[in-house]
Structure formats: structure tokens, C-alpha cells
Amino acid sequence: MTIDKTIQADSSILVHITMKLSDGSAADSTKVNNKPAKIIMGDQSISSAFEAQLLGMSVGTSKEFTLEAIDAFGESNPDNIHYMDIDKFSAEVPKKSG
């Protein structure tokens, strides 16, 4: 019996994801803490466009792709921007200069 190790519409997977901005700089990555993201295909936790990119991938492979904002996390919403005093963060976080 051969086990199919490709991502299917009902797969539960662990993946490392690095999200980059249009200038190529990393915005976030699961590799920072070496903690992969758990994705359950079809549960609507990620967009259908994102799922479409993962379908058919095999264990151990990697892929780079670009999604439009609407197909990733949605368009920018100024109501979702929250400002916090820098003193609320840990002392280990370097303060941005300039």
C-alpha cells in the first residue's frame, strides 16, 4: 500500500511560511521560532487562493508564489491599525531609530 503524500483538499498539514513585502523584505516567518503553521485544508482559515497554491504539493517541497492582498489577508483596513507605547514591549526589542 502506497500512501499519497501530496496535499489534498482535506489534508491537515504543517508548513513553514515566510511572508514577504513587495520590496522582498520578510514581514513574518514561522522559521523565526522554528514553529510551523498547522493548516487544515478546507476549514476557511486561509483563502481559497492560498489553498489553491498548496494543493498537489508533495512532502518536502517548497514553493514561492505571490498573492494579491485580497487573496491573502484582505485589503488594508485603517481601522485595524492600533498604536501602542514602545514601553509596553519587552526590553529585548530594539527601538526603531529615526
N, C-alpha and C positions, 0 to 999 in steps of 0.2 A: 504494500500500500504506500503510495506516494502522497505526502502532504503538500498541498499547494501553499507556497509561501509568498503569494502576491497579495497586495491589498485589494480587498473586495468591498462591496457596498455595505456589508455587515461586519467588517473587521473591527477589532479592538487593537490599537497599535500604540507603541511607544516610539516617539520620534524626537530627534533633536532639530530644533528650528532656529534659524538666525534670520531676523527681520532687519532689512537694510533700508535706509532712506534713499532718496533719488540720487544723492551725491555719493552713494556707496558706503557711507559710514553705518556701522551697526547700531540699530535702535534698541534691540533686545536680542538675547540669545539664551537658549536653555543650556548651552555649553558652559556658561559662566559658572554655574553651580553644579555642573555635570548632572543635571536632573532633567531627563527627557520629559516631554509633554505626552500625556495619555490622551489619545483621541479615539472616540467611538464613532466610527463612520455612520452617518445617517441620523445622529441624535441632534443635529442642528446646532452643535456647539461651535462649528466653523461653517463658513459659507459653502454653498454648493460649488462655487468656482474653485475654492481651495481644495475641497474633496476631489473634484474632477482631476486636479493635478496629481493627487496621491494615488488614485485608482490605478491598479495594474503595476505599481512599483513593486520590486522584489526586495526581500530582506537584504540589508547590507548595501543597498544602492543609495546614491544621493542625486538630488535634482535641484536645479536653480530655475526659478520662474518669477515672473513679475505679475502682480495683480493690480488692477485699478483699485483705488480707495474703496469704491462702492462694493467691490468683490472681495475685499479683505475684511476691514473692520468698519466700513461705512465712511461717509464723508465727515470732514472735520465739523465738530459742533462746539462753538464757543461756550455753550452752557456747561460743557463737560470739563472745562479748564478750571482748576482750583489752585489758588496760590497759598503757600504756606511759608511761615517764617523759617529761615535757614536754621535757626536754633532748635527747631523741632527734630532735626535729623541727627544721626549719630556723628560723633566727633571724627570717626574714620572717613566720613565722606568729605572729599576735598571741596572747598568753596570755590565757585567759579569766579575768576578774576575778570575785571573789565566790564 
